[in-house]
Amino acid sequence: MKPPVDEAAILGIERPDKSLWTYYLLCLLVVPPLLPILVLPAWFRYHTMRYKFTAEGISMSWGILFRREIILNYARIQDIHLRSNIVERWLGLARILVQTASGSASAEMTLEGLRNFEAVRDFLYSRMRGVHEFHHPRPATPLAADLAAHPEQGHGDTASTLSSVLLEIRDELRNLRRELESNRKEKGTDHV
């Protein structure tokens, strides 16, 4: 069983791990002639990347000349994926791809450079589920209404409560049918 998610630690995440810069450099070494050109944008991306986890959602921002910011409410999150290549696994990193119902096949937000990625994923799932359950409450059943109306019966006696509710419904239906039949006989009509 997984340990509980430390929400305070996740809410405190503001920057990617230092290993992300190492990852960027290793990726740039794959194409040595482009290293002098691409190292500066990678450096700015790494040093300006900020995360903010709040009670309502997540925000991610980066960039100097072309500043980008993505803000997602937990209610908009549809799915969450973890992805890591061999270099990221070697560095202990993974990317968290957050998808919404925007109709795009790609992720709306990609959180990168996180070491505790599984805890962040679990945190996002719990917030996502909590928001969805809050906005779409399950309708109350007659049994739930009866249990709420008669809390003295307790929840341990659910079977007897259910049978008593069903018996009450049966008796009510019988009484309604008798009244309908007596009303039809008084009016002199035997058809429905």
N, C-alpha and C positions, 0 to 999 in steps of 0.2 A: 504494500500500500504506500502511496506517495505521501510525503510529509505535507502538512498544510502550507498553503501559499503565504509567504510573508508579504502582506500588502504594503506595509510601510517601506520595505526595501524596494519594491517595484515602483511605488509612487515617488520614491526618491531618485529613480533613474533619470538623469538629465543628458548624459553624453554617452556615446559608444565607448566600448572598451579600447584600450591602447593597441590591442592586437589587430584592430581593424586597419590601422595605418600600415602595419606590417603586411597585412593581406593585400592592401592596395599596391604597395611596392612590389610584392611578389607577382601580382597580376601584370604590372607594368613591365617587369623584366621579361615577360614572354615576348614582347615586341621591343627589343632594345633601341631600334632607330627612333621610335616614337616616345621614348622615355622623357627626353627633355621637354617635349611639347605637352605631354599628358600629366606629368608629375605635378605641375602647378594646380590644375583643376582638381586633381585628386587630393592634394594637400588642403586646398580651400574647402572642399566638400567635407573632409574629415574634421577639420578644425572648426567649422561653423555648424556642424550637425548637432541639433538639440532635440531632445524628446521631452514631452511633458504629459504625465498621466494624471488626470483629475478624476473627480467623482462622475463627471458627465462623459468624458471621452479621452482621446489621445490626440496630441498634436506633434508634428514633426516638421522641423524647418532646417534649411541649409542654404548656403550661397552668400556671395558678397555683391557682385554686380547684378546677378539675376537671382534675387531672393525668392525661394519657394517655401511655401508653408502648406501643409495638409492637416486638416482638422477633421477627425472622425468621432461622431458620437457612438457610444456602445450600441445604441439601438439600430444603427445602420449596418453593423457588422453582420455578415452572413456566414463567412467561413474563415478559418485561420489555418495556414499551412506552415510547416517548418521545412526549410531547404538549406542544404549545405553541400558544398563540393569537398573534394579530398583535402584541399588546402585549408578550408574553413574548419573542417573536422580536426585537422592536425593542430590548428591554433585554438581549438575549443570554442569556435564561434558557429553561429547559424543565423540565417535570415528568417524573419517571421513575416510571411506574406498575408496581409489582411485584405479580404475581399468583401465588397459590398454588392448590393443589388443594382449597381449602376449599368449593367448590361455589357461591361467591358470584360474581356477574357483575362486581362492582366490584373494584378493586384492593385488596389487603390492606394495602399501604403505598404512599403517594405521597410521594416525595422531591421537594421543591420548592426553588426558589431556588438551583439549582446552575448555575454557568457551564460547567464541564467535564463536562456531562451525558453526552456521547458516551463519554468515557473511563470514567466511572462505570458506564455501561451495559455497556461491554466488560468491565470488571472483574467486574461481577456475573455476566455470561454465563460468563466463564472460571471463576469460583468455582463457579457452578451446575453447569457441565459437569464440572468436576473432582470435585465431590462425587458426582454421579450415576455417573461412571465408576468412582470408588473403591468405591461401594456395590454396583455391579452389574458385576463384572469379567466379561470375555468368557471363555467356557469354552475350555480348552486343546484344540487339535486334535491328532490323532496326529502331524501334521507338526511342530507347535510342540513337542510332547514329544520328538520325535526330534531336532529341532534343539537342544533344551536338553540332551539326553543326549549328543549328539555335536557339541559346539561347534567341534571341529577342522575340520569340513566347511565351516563358514562359511555366511553367508547368500547369497553370490553364486552358489552352486551349488544353488539351491532346486529347480530343475527336475529335476536328477539325483537329489537327495535324495528328492523326491516320487516319482519313478519307482522308486527302490530300495525305498521304503516300500511302495508298491503291489505291487511284485513279491514282497516278503516276505509281505504279506497274502495274495496269490494262492497262494503256496507253502504257507502255513499252512492255508488253506482246503482245498487239495488233500489235504494230510496228514490233516486232520480227516475229510474225506469218505472217504478210503481206510480209516481206522480204523473208521468207522461201518459201511462195507460189510463189512469183515472180521469185525466183531462180529456183524452180522446173519447172515453165512454160518455162523459157529460155532454160533449158536443155532438155525439152520435156518429163519429167517424172512426172506422177501424183500420184505415190505411195510413201509411206514413207519408 
